[in-house]
Amino acid sequence: MASYTSAYLGQIVADYQANVEPLLLSEGATTPAALKAGPAFCGRWPQPAIKAALDALKTVYAVREGNPAAIAEAISNLGR
C-alpha cells in the first residue's frame, strides 16, 4: 500500500472541493461541466491517492456530523 503525505492528500482534497464537489452539489451529474469534472479530476491524480484523500475527507465530514456510527465506519475505511 502506498503512503501519501498529508500535504499531498490536502492538494487532492482541495482540487476535489474546488473543481468537482461544487458542480455535483449544484448541478448534479447532468450538465456537460459536471459530466467532465469527475473524469478530469481522476486524470490528474493516481487512483490510490484519490481513494486515500476521499476516505480522509469522508472521515472529516463524519466527525463534523457527530454520528458515532458514521465516524467508526469512516475511520475503518482509512488505510484500506
C-alpha positions in Angstrom: 0.0 0.0 0.0 1.3 3.4 -0.9 1.6 6.2 1.6 1.0 9.8 1.0 1.8 12.9 2.9 -1.0 15.0 4.4 0.1 17.9 2.2 -0.3 15.7 -1.0 -3.7 14.4 0.1 -4.7 18.0 1.0 -3.9 19.1 -2.6 -6.2 16.3 -3.9 -9.0 17.3 -1.5 -8.6 21.0 -2.4 -8.8 20.1 -6.1 -11.9 18.0 -5.5 -13.6 20.6 -3.4 -12.8 23.4 -5.9 -13.4 21.6 -9.2 -15.8 18.6 -8.6 -17.9 18.9 -5.5 -19.5 22.3 -6.3 -20.6 21.1 -9.7 -22.0 17.9 -8.3 -23.8 19.6 -5.5 -25.3 22.5 -7.5 -25.9 20.8 -10.9 -25.9 17.1 -10.1 -24.3 14.9 -12.7 -26.5 16.2 -15.6 -24.7 19.1 -17.1 -21.7 18.8 -19.5 -19.4 20.5 -17.0 -20.4 18.2 -14.2 -20.0 15.1 -16.5 -16.5 16.3 -17.4 -15.4 17.2 -13.8 -15.1 13.7 -12.4 -13.1 12.2 -15.2 -10.8 15.3 -15.4 -10.2 15.1 -11.7 -9.4 11.3 -11.9 -7.0 12.1 -14.7 -5.0 14.5 -12.6 -4.2 12.1 -9.7 -3.3 8.5 -9.1 -6.3 6.4 -8.2 -5.0 5.1 -4.9 -4.2 8.6 -3.8 -7.7 9.8 -4.7 -9.2 7.0 -2.7 -7.0 7.9 0.3 -7.9 11.5 0.1 -11.6 11.0 -0.3 -11.6 8.5 2.6 -9.9 11.2 4.8 -12.5 13.7 3.6 -15.3 11.4 4.4 -13.9 11.0 7.9 -13.8 14.7 8.4 -17.4 15.0 7.3 -18.4 12.2 9.6 -16.7 13.9 12.6 -18.4 17.2 11.8 -21.8 15.4 11.7 -21.0 13.8 15.1 -22.6 10.5 14.2 -20.6 7.8 16.1 -21.5 5.0 13.7 -20.5 7.1 10.7 -17.3 8.1 12.3 -16.4 4.5 13.1 -17.2 3.4 9.6 -15.2 6.2 8.0 -12.2 5.5 10.2 -12.4 1.8 9.4 -12.0 2.7 5.7 -8.8 4.7 6.2 -5.7 2.9 5.0 -7.5 0.1 3.2 
